Amino acid sequence: MRPPTPPTKPTASQSQNRRTAPPRRPELTLSMPPRDPAAIAVPLPLPPPHAPPPSSSSSSSSAALPPSSSSQVVTPPLSDLERVRRLGSGSGGTVWLVRHRTTGCHFALKVIHGLHDDHLRRHISREIEILRAADDPSVVRYHHMYVDQAGEIQLLLEYMDGGSLGGRRISSEPSLADISCQVLQGLRYLHRRRIVHRDIKPANLLVNSSRQVKIADFGVSRILPKSLDPCNSSVGTIAYMSPERINTDPNRGVYDGYAADIWSFGLTVLEFYLGRYPFGEEAGRRGDLITLMCAICYSDPPAAPPTASPELRGFISCCLQKDPTRRLTAEQLLRHPFLTRAKAAAAPPQRPPPLFS
């Protein structure tokens, strides 16, 4: 997708003509990237604060479905799942809180509406099976996919009772470092398995009552068949896309998906710290795609303010590099001083050895 050129300051004559110019033609719209029919994304919403807590510290569904390996998971029949309440809905479907009648464990059931043909169902099924095999504490578990005769797809997911981190401000650097570490561990795990998320943003990071943060909503993820294969799809949330995903002229639409995830991650961390979208609240909320894409592609990358520590400023800078080859990987970022310093500060002090034995 080619971004528009940066706007220039109009002259006095141009301003006069603009006042007398006819209204804009409504049929002219901004060219948007083609949507992959297999890229179905229904964000998991924030559940009410009185939601039942999970049954264990690691997963609310571990009692019913042990997270050892996909081949050992015992999937409950859909008829054994009781819908408790609707957690939220979007253009692609609805997310329900469901309870397993036998064990009482809670899950999230993502219902994707629509009559999907056999080819699309097989494609989605293959991706879900790969994600279902993912077993990492920082990645939301995908347990099973149900398909009925009408073509309705339902995904059984781990339920995170704390909801998403969207709209939250995290100004405490130790807390921000803890969240960043957990998300990076999840990204490192996914990237090692050649899985690119492509839609990292605050709303897709979920938390539970044990303060575990996990990556969710793989509706637009891509499993790369080879470790060095680039991505050539533009699905995802534009506000958190890296510059090379928007300005496709230099790379002809081919980009490093792993580096693109790091840009989205860095923008997310900065948004947590600022409490607002880093490129400006107006550009992020009013839906002005031209202004937004120009800001991402042509302006300097956003940076942490002077009130942040040098470690945090450097950490953000390592993620938000215009040149994707200069961005650190998830593995490298986990060794950044911003995270290692926080780990050292959180470690319990060691007792000095006794003077006399």
N, C-alpha and C positions, 0 to 999 in steps of 0.2 A: 504494500500500500504506500503510495507516494504522498508525503505530507505537503501541505501548501507552503509557499514561500513566506518568510516572515513579513508581517505587515509593516508598511512604511508610513511615516507621518505625512498626512495630506497637506497640500499647499492651500493658499487662500482661495484660488480659483476652483480647486477640486472640492473644497468645502461648500462653496456656493452652488456648484453643480449638484452636489449630493443632496442639498436641501430641496432642489427642484426635480431631482431624478424620480422616475416612477418607482413603485414598490418592487421589491425583489420578486423574481419569478418563483412561485412556490414549487414548481416541478423540478427545480434544480436542487439536488441534494448531494451531500458529500459521499464520495465513493467509499464504501466500507469493505473490509476483507470478506471474502466468501466464507460462509459458515460450513464447517465440516458437519455433515449430517450425523456422524458418530460422536461428535463432541457435544454431549448433553450435560449441562451443568445445572444443578439445583442446589443452591447454597443451603447449608444447614443453619437454621436460625438460632437466635438466643432463646433458650427455654426459660420459663418462669423461675424465679429464685427458689420457689418452694418445691422444685422437682425432687423426687426421691433420690437419695445419694446412691452411688454405685455400691455393689456388694463387695468389692475389693479395692485395694489401692491402685491397682494397675488397670483394671478394666471392669466395667459394670457387667459385662457379659461373659466373664471368664468362667463362671461356675457352670454355665450351660455349654459354652463352646470353648474348650481349652485352646489357647493360642500357640500350639506347638508347631503344627504344620497343617497345610490345607488338606492333606490326605487323611488326617486324624480328626478333623473337625466333624462333629455330629450335628448336622443341620436340622433344626426342627421344622416340621411341616408348617406351611403357611396357616393352616387351620388351627394350629396350636398357639398362634400369636394373636393376642387380644389388643385391639387398638385402644389406647388410653385417652389420648387427646392429640389434636393436630398441633404440631410445633410451628409450622409455617408452610407457605406455598409460594410458588413462583410461576413463571410462564411455562416451564417445562414439567412441572409436577408438584407434588406435595410431600412433606416430610411428617411422619407420625411417630409419636412415642408409643411403642408397643411393649407388651409384657408377655413373657413366656408363661403359659398357664401352669406348667408342671413345676418349674423352678422359681417362678416369680421374678426372674431377671428381666431387666429392661434393655431394649435395643432401640435404635433409630431405624425406621423403615422409610426409605426414599422411594416413592411411587412415581415413575416416569410415565406420563400419559402419552397416548398416541398409538396409532397402528403401524408398527414397525415391520418391514418386510423381513423375510427369512435371512437375507444376506446381512442386513443391518444387525439383526439379533445375534447372528453368529459372530460378527465383528465385535459387538459389545461384550458378548460372552467371553471371547478370547481375552480381551483386556481385563475384564473382571477377574478371570481366573488367575492372571498374572498378579493383579493387585491383591487378590485373596491370599496368595502365597507370601505376600510381604509380612514380615514379622519383626517389627521394631517398636520400641516404646514411644517413639515420637511420631508414629504414623497411625492414623485411625484404621482400625481393622475392618476389612470387607469380608463378611462371613459367607454370603450366598446371594445368588440372583434367582428370583422367581419370574417365570414368564407364563402368562395365562393364554388361553386360546384367542382372546381378543387382541393380543399383541402388547398388553400392558406389562411393563418391566418394573419389578420391585426389588430393591437392593436392601439387604439386611446388614446394618452397620453397627459398629460399637457406639454406644450412647455416651456422650460427654455432657455431664450434668451442669457444667459451668457455662456452657454456651460458647459463643465466639468472642474473640478479642476485638472485633470491629467497634470503632467509636470510643475506645478506651485510651486514656492518656497514662503513660507509664514514665514518669519523670525520674524515678529512682534508678540510678545507674546499676546498682547491684541486681535489682529485679529485672531490669532490661537485659543485663548480661545473662541472667539465668534463662529467660525466655529465648534469647538469641541462641544460646548454647543448645537448648533442646530442639529448636527448629533446624539449626545447622546439622545436628546429629541425624535428624530425619532426612534432610536433603542429601547428606553424605551417603546415607543408606540407599536412598532412591537412585542417586546418580551412579553409585557402584553397581546397581542392578540395571543400569541404562534406562531408567525411567525419568522423564522430564515432566515436571508438574505443569508449568506454563501459566499458572494463575495464582501464584503466591500473593496474598494480600491479607490484611487483618481479619476480614470476615471468614477466611478459610483456615484460620488457626483457632482451634478449639481447646478449651481447658476444662479439667474436671475438678472435683472437690479436693483431690490430692495435689493440686497445683501442677499437674502434668499438662504440658502443652503439646498438641499433636496436629500434624498437617492433615487436612481433610479436603473433601470435594475434588476428586480426580476426574471430574466430568470432562475436562479438556486436556487431560494428560496424554502423553505419547510415550509408548514403549519403543525405543530405538532398536532395530534389529542388530545393529553393530555398534561398537563402542564409539566409533568416530563418525557415525552418520549425523549429518546436520538436520535441523528441522526446516521445513519450508511451509509451515502453516501459520496463520495469523490469528488463531482463536485465542481467547483470553480477554481479560479486562484491560481496555486501552490505557486507563489511568496508571496502571502499574507495568505496562510494557516497556521494554528497553528500547533505546533509540533505533538500534538496528532492526528491530521487529517492525517499526513504523516506517522508517525511511529505507525502503527495500531496493532503491536504485543502486547503491554501491555494492550490495551483496547479492543482487538478483533474487531476493526472497529467501536466501539460504543463510541461516545463522546458527550459532552455537547455542543450543537449548540450555545447556548447563550454565553458561555464563548469563543467559537471559534470566534464569531463575535467581541468580545471585543479585542482579539489578533489582528485581522485584522484592527480594528479601531486604536489601539495603534500604529501599524506599519505605518498606513496611516498618522497619526498625526506627527510621527517622520520624515517621508519622506517629509512632508510639511516643517518642520523646517530645515532639512538638505539640501533640494533641490536635493536629490538623494535617491535611494533605500537604506534603512538602512543596508542591508547585503552586500552591495557593488554593484557599478554600473555594473561591469563586470558580476557578477553572475546573476544580474537581467535582463541584456539586451542580453547577447550572447546566452541565451537558454541552458546553461550548467546545466541540471537538476540534475545531480549527485552532483555537487559542491553546488548547491542551496539547495537541500534537506539535505545534510550533514551540511551545515551552520545552517539551521533552527532547525534541530533535535539535533545536537551535540555541537554546539558552544554556548557560553553564549548569552543570549538575548541582542539585541542592546540597547544602552542607549543614552539619550540625552547628548551632550557634556558639558564640564564645563562652557561654555559660557551661557548656559541656566540657568534660575533661579532655585533655589531649588524646587519651587512648580512645575515647568514644568518637572524637572527630576523625581520627585516623582510621578507625574501624569502618565508619560510614564511607569515607573516601575510598577505601579499598573495594567497596561494593559498587559505588556509583561512579564508575569510570566510563566515559563515552566509548573508549576503545575496549571492546569485550575481551581482547587478549590481555589487558592489563588488570582485569578483575581477578581477585583471588578466588580459589576454589573453596568449596565448603570445608574440605580437609585443612586447607591452609588457614582459613578464618578461625577454625577451632583452636589454632595455636596463636591467635592474635593476643597481644598484651591486654586488650580490653576484657577478654574472657579469662585469661590465665590470672590476671590480677584479681578479678572478682573471686575466682576459685580459691586463691591463696588467702584472701581476706575472710572467706566464709569457713575455711578449714579451722577446726578447733585447735587452740594452742597446745603445743606439746609440753608436758611437764618436764622440768629440768631433772636430771638424775640426782639421786640423793648424795649428800656430801659424804656420808659414811655408810658403808655397806654392812 
